[in-house]
Amino acid sequence: QVQLVESGGGLVQPGGSLRLSCAASGIIFRFYPMGWYRQAPGKQRELVASITSGGMTNYVDSVKGRFTISRDNAKNTMYLQLNSLKPEDTAVYYCNTHPSQPTYWGQGTQVTVSS
């Protein structure tokens, strides 16, 4: 059974930083392209960053230069470094494969950016 468990969210002031983690089990993690997604209140879930099995990355324009996606295949873990956070980054952040698999969604981790 595939499990993707997100952690690292929290409440942070504008301009602050967080590091999210995604621990994977039940899949051969190193073979899969992965992505970080987020869903803000009243909005659809969106892909914010992706990383191929070889480490090539891509970002949605709104987070370019502020967020960094990375992965450690030896630890079956993916990360998202969030810097220069803005109130509009407030959302529940999820990890999944890219493209996403419907049955792989976890609980997500809440990121709230507020003063």
N, C-alpha and C positions, 0 to 999 in steps of 0.2 A: 504494500500500500504506500502510495506516494504521500509524503508529508513535507510541506514547506512552512517553516515557522519563522515569522518576522519578529524582530525585537529592536529596541533602541530608540523608539519614539519618545516624545515628551513635550513639555511646554517650554518654549524658548522665546526670548525677545527678538524683535526684528534685528537683523544683522548677525544673529547668533548661528551656531553650528550644531549639527547632530550627526551621528554615524549610525546608520541602520544596518542590521545584519539579517541574512536569510539563511537558515540552516536547512539543508535538503537531505531527505532520506527516501529510500525506496526507488530511486532512479540512479542510473550511471551518470552522475552529475556532470562529469567532464565532457560528455558527448553533447550536452544540450546548450543551445543558445538560451539565454535567460533575460528576463526583463524585470524592471521595477515599474509598477503601475501605481496610480493614486486616484482616489475618488473623493472629491470635495462635496460638501453638503449641497444637494440639489443638482448635482452635475453627474455626467456619465464618467465611468472609469476611463482613464487615459494612460497610455504608455508614456513614461517620462524618460526612460533610459534603457538601453539594451546592450548586451555584450555577447559576442559569439563564443563558441567553444575555444577559439584561438585567441580571444582577448580583444577583438576589434569592438569599438564602442560607438554608440550613436545616442543622440540626445534630442529631445524636443526643444525648440528654439527658446522657450521660456526659462529653461534651466541651464542652457549652455553657459559655460564659464563659472557656474556656481556649484553644480552637482558633479560628482565623479563616481562612476560605477566601476567596480572591480570584482574579481573572483579569486578564490583560493581553492583550486580543484582538489588539493590534498586534504582539505578540511571540509569539502562539500559545502562550502559557504560562499555566499555572494554578499557584497557590501554596497552601500550607497552613502557617500559622504556628502552632506548637505551643508553648504556654506552660504553666507550672506542671505540668510533666510528672510523671506518677505511674508506678510500676512496672507497673501494669495497662495502661498505654499501649504497652507493649512488643509489637511486632508488625512484620510486613512491611506497608508502606503502598504502595498501588497507586492509580493514577488510571485513570479510564475515563469514558466518557460515562455519563449518567444518564437512563434506565436503561442498564445496562452492556451491552456487546456482547462476546460470548464470544471473538471473534478479536482483540480490541483489548488484551487483558491484556499488560502488559510484565513485566519482571523484578521490579519493585518496589524499594523501598529500605528497609533494615532500620533500625528505631528500637529502641534498647535503653535502658531507663531503670533504672539500677542504681547503688547506692552502692559 
